[in-house]
Each structure stands twice: as structure tokens, then as C-alpha cells.
Amino acid sequence: MRILVVGNEGQLARSLKALSPPPGVEIAAVGRPALDLLDPSTIKIAFDAAQPDLVVNAAAYTAVDKAESEPDAAFAVNGAGAEALAQQCAMRSLPFIHVSTDYVFDGSKSSPYRETDPVSPLGAYGRSKLEGERRVAAACPQHIILRTAWVFSPYGQNFVKTMLRLAASRPEIAVVDDQIGNPTYAPHLAAAILEVAQGIARRDSVSWGLYHAVGSGEVTWCGLAREVFALSERLGGPKADVRAITTAEYPTPARRPANSRLDCTRLRDAFGVELPAWREGVEDCVRELLTVRQPEPLNRSGP
Ligand SMILES: NC(=O)c1ccc[n+]([C@@H]2O[C@H](COP(=O)([O-])OP(=O)(O)OC[C@H]3O[C@@H](n4cnc5c(N)ncnc54)[C@H](OP(=O)(O)O)[C@@H]3O)[C@@H](O)[C@H]2O)c1
């Protein structure tokens, strides 16, 4: 099975490329400029060149706050761009795994969200991703949409890297403690996607549709920051005191859901896939950042 990953340098794309696939599975990735979601002709050329058996979309417009001031850019990539990929998959009868977000919800539910819960995004990014879900589902019958959340990894920009970077220059960091979610380690999500892809290849009948896929366990941003520093300190890395604040004390252009938790029962039941605990991911990530990659990524600007 040849898997084509769309996106090259993002957290998920890099995690997919870093997998060691089993014999008989090849993973190739293509991103900008060779494949630009804003230019459908490049999608066709990239598919012709790769001749994939299955396609994973790991590319997206992910600048949540910036999307508030440039919603058209977010919709072009996350809506029309995702649809163009789905159409190309449909034309070739290829299964398509697309990735979406917890930000399709408004966070007002008091328990983890299920796939059947009503959506109501709070911002332009969430609306653009929801548009993508709808367009993908309409364009390509053989689709799996995986909603994930709070993604972190040794790559790119994310909360864990930002915390370590800030701790190098500040004794105390104020972090929001009234948003709860399921931190998801991109390499764990990548491994889950590979399992789903193999499940699709093995099965005669696949339950296409929408699934939630996040790390096991839940925590607030503040709790996550404290865990990062506990691990970092143990490994001889930077540490800061974490002061709990409310969302109201940390205004951002885009509103975020207070409850981002996603229930992943459907994914487990349909594919037997369950992501490891977020804590295991944090441990791997911090270790990798402190021992293997330092100092380059910690000096890069975070989100
Ligand atoms: N990060 C999170 O916390 C989070 C939370 C929930 C859901 N998700 C979803 O998870 C998926 C993976 O996210 P991530 O964290 O890996 O994102 P990321 O690190 O921001 O990477 C996004 C990738 O998309 C590529 N891209 C953007 N516009 C493109 C275009 N026009 N054509 C082709 N490629 C384009 C970027 O390419 P360049 O390298 O060329 O810029 C980048 O490699 C996305 O669908 C995202 O919406 C993420």
C-alpha cells in the first residue's frame, strides 16, 4: 500500500514521515510548492506522480488567531483545498483520511464530545475546518475524518515548545486553567492514522465517516504546562513556576472552547485504535527536545 501524505513540514506530516511502516507499506509526502491546496492542478500532478492507494491530508491553515482577520485564506485552504483533495480521491476511487479539529465545538457541553453532538464553532478557523468536513464528506464517499486536538510534537510550533522556550527567560508563566482538553502527541496520531489506513486495506466493509482521535486522558493548559516543567526539571531542562489564570485574563483574537474533550469510543470500536496517554507523549516530546534537538527548536518563536 502506497500512502500519500499531503503536507510536508507540519507537525503531523513530519510525524507521519518519521514512522517506520511495516513491510508492504510505503509513506511518501508532498507539500508546497509541489502540491499547493490553493492550486488544484498541482494536486492532480502530485497524485499522478505518486500513484497512491490511499491519501492522508495533514495540511491545513492552522493559524487560529490570524484566521479571525483573514477568514478567506483559512476557508480557501481548509474548505476548498480539502474539497479539491477529496474530489481527486473520489475520481480515482481512493480512500481519503482527512484531519479536523475540536474547534468545531463551542465547548459548552459538560462531558467529552461525541461525533453526533451538534457543532457550533466559536471562530473563523473552526468554521473553515467545519466547512472542510462537510465538503470532504460530500465529495468523497470513501472518507475518514479524524477530529483531533491540542497537537504537540518536537516539530513546528506548539504549546510544549513554547513553554520550554519561555522558561529559558522567565521565572513565572501565567497559563489558562479553565480550558480542558486532550493533548495529542503528533507521533501518536500519526501511528493511529497508519493503523486506520491498514484497517481500511484489510477490511471488506469500512465504516466511513467521522471519528474523534485524541490522546488518552484530560488536563487543562495549566496542568499541561506543569507536567512539561516537571519532566523538563527531571531531565535537567528549563523550568518555570506556572500561575493559573482564567481565559478572561488572557484575551486572544479567537475565542476557544472551554471544554475541548473528545470521546474516541467510535474509533476504538470501528478500528480497534486508541491513542496512548497524553503524558507519555509529553515525556517523549520533552526528552526529544532536550536531548536530541536542543538548542535549535527551543530558540524558534512559538505560537
Ligand atoms: N495543531 C493543533 O493543535 C491542531 C488541533 C486540532 C486539529 N489540528 C489539525 O491537525 C492537522 C495537522 O495540524 P498540524 O499541527 O500538523 O499543522 P501545522 O504544523 O500548522 O502544519 C500545517 C501544514 O499545512 C501546510 N499547508 C498550509 N497551507 C497549505 C497549502 N495551501 N497547500 C499545501 N500545504 C499547506 C503547511 O505547509 P508549509 O510547511 O509549506 O507552511 C504545513 O506543513 C490539521 O488539519 C489541523 O487543522 C491541529
Ligand as a Chemical Component Dictionary entry (heavy atoms), coordinates in Angstrom:
data_LIG
# 
_chem_comp.id                   LIG 
_chem_comp.type                 NON-POLYMER 
_chem_comp.pdbx_formal_charge   0 
_chem_comp.three_letter_code    LIG 
# 
loop_
_chem_comp_atom.comp_id 
_chem_comp_atom.atom_id 
_chem_comp_atom.alt_atom_id 
_chem_comp_atom.type_symbol 
_chem_comp_atom.charge 
_chem_comp_atom.model_Cartn_x 
_chem_comp_atom.model_Cartn_y 
_chem_comp_atom.model_Cartn_z 
_chem_comp_atom.pdbx_ordinal 
LIG N1  N1  N 0  -2.057 21.972 15.901 1  
LIG C1  C1  C 0  -3.129 21.716 16.634 2  
LIG O1  O1  O 0  -3.155 21.934 17.865 3  
LIG C2  C2  C 0  -4.348 21.090 15.994 4  
LIG C3  C3  C 0  -5.509 20.938 16.773 5  
LIG C4  C4  C 0  -6.641 20.351 16.183 6  
LIG C5  C5  C 0  -6.593 19.946 14.848 7  
LIG N2  N2  N 1  -5.467 20.137 14.124 8  
LIG C6  C6  C 0  -5.465 19.714 12.716 9  
LIG O2  O2  O 0  -4.457 18.732 12.570 10 
LIG C7  C7  C 0  -3.925 18.784 11.233 11 
LIG C8  C8  C 0  -2.413 18.844 11.295 12 
LIG O3  O3  O 0  -2.050 20.020 12.020 13 
LIG P1  P1  P 0  -0.524 20.398 12.320 14 
LIG O4  O4  O 0  -0.461 20.824 13.732 15 
LIG O5  O5  O -1 0.369  19.334 11.790 16 
LIG O6  O6  O 0  -0.401 21.710 11.406 17 
LIG P2  P2  P 0  0.898  22.576 11.095 18 
LIG O7  O7  O 0  2.077  22.096 11.858 19 
LIG O8  O8  O 0  0.478  24.004 11.196 20 
LIG O9  O9  O 0  1.164  22.234 9.573  21 
LIG C9  C9  C 0  0.263  22.586 8.593  22 
LIG C10 C10 C 0  0.869  22.222 7.258  23 
LIG O10 O10 O 0  -0.078 22.594 6.243  24 
LIG C11 C11 C 0  0.662  23.063 5.166  25 
LIG N3  N3  N 0  -0.128 23.966 4.327  26 
LIG C12 C12 C 0  -0.705 25.125 4.682  27 
LIG N4  N4  N 0  -1.296 25.690 3.604  28 
LIG C13 C13 C 0  -1.070 24.850 2.569  29 
LIG C14 C14 C 0  -1.400 24.868 1.190  30 
LIG N5  N5  N 0  -2.065 25.890 0.629  31 
LIG N6  N6  N 0  -1.002 23.840 0.404  32 
LIG C15 C15 C 0  -0.298 22.811 0.936  33 
LIG N7  N7  N 0  0.066  22.740 2.228  34 
LIG C16 C16 C 0  -0.322 23.758 3.022  35 
LIG C17 C17 C 0  1.833  23.819 5.759  36 
LIG O11 O11 O 0  2.814  23.863 4.785  37 
LIG P3  P3  P 0  4.164  24.731 4.889  38 
LIG O12 O12 O 0  5.087  23.842 5.678  39 
LIG O13 O13 O 0  4.544  24.900 3.465  40 
LIG O14 O14 O 0  3.780  26.021 5.585  41 
LIG C18 C18 C 0  2.174  22.948 6.954  42 
LIG O15 O15 O 0  3.149  21.993 6.591  43 
LIG C19 C19 C 0  -4.602 19.986 10.568 44 
LIG O16 O16 O 0  -5.689 19.539 9.823  45 
LIG C20 C20 C 0  -5.096 20.810 11.737 46 
LIG O17 O17 O 0  -6.238 21.601 11.383 47 
LIG C21 C21 C 0  -4.338 20.691 14.657 48 
# 
loop_
_chem_comp_bond.comp_id 
_chem_comp_bond.atom_id_1 
_chem_comp_bond.atom_id_2 
_chem_comp_bond.value_order 
_chem_comp_bond.pdbx_ordinal 
LIG N1  C1  SING 1  
LIG C1  O1  DOUB 2  
LIG C1  C2  SING 3  
LIG C2  C3  SING 4  
LIG C2  C21 DOUB 5  
LIG C3  C4  DOUB 6  
LIG C4  C5  SING 7  
LIG C5  N2  DOUB 8  
LIG N2  C6  SING 9  
LIG N2  C21 SING 10 
LIG C6  O2  SING 11 
LIG C6  C20 SING 12 
LIG O2  C7  SING 13 
LIG C7  C8  SING 14 
LIG C7  C19 SING 15 
LIG C8  O3  SING 16 
LIG O3  P1  SING 17 
LIG P1  O4  DOUB 18 
LIG P1  O5  SING 19 
LIG P1  O6  SING 20 
LIG O6  P2  SING 21 
LIG P2  O7  DOUB 22 
LIG P2  O8  SING 23 
LIG P2  O9  SING 24 
LIG O9  C9  SING 25 
LIG C9  C10 SING 26 
LIG C10 O10 SING 27 
LIG C10 C18 SING 28 
LIG O10 C11 SING 29 
LIG C11 N3  SING 30 
LIG C11 C17 SING 31 
LIG N3  C12 SING 32 
LIG N3  C16 SING 33 
LIG C12 N4  DOUB 34 
LIG N4  C13 SING 35 
LIG C13 C14 SING 36 
LIG C13 C16 DOUB 37 
LIG C14 N5  SING 38 
LIG C14 N6  DOUB 39 
LIG N6  C15 SING 40 
LIG C15 N7  DOUB 41 
LIG N7  C16 SING 42 
LIG C17 O11 SING 43 
LIG C17 C18 SING 44 
LIG O11 P3  SING 45 
LIG P3  O12 DOUB 46 
LIG P3  O13 SING 47 
LIG P3  O14 SING 48 
LIG C18 O15 SING 49 
LIG C19 O16 SING 50 
LIG C19 C20 SING 51 
LIG C20 O17 SING 52 
# 
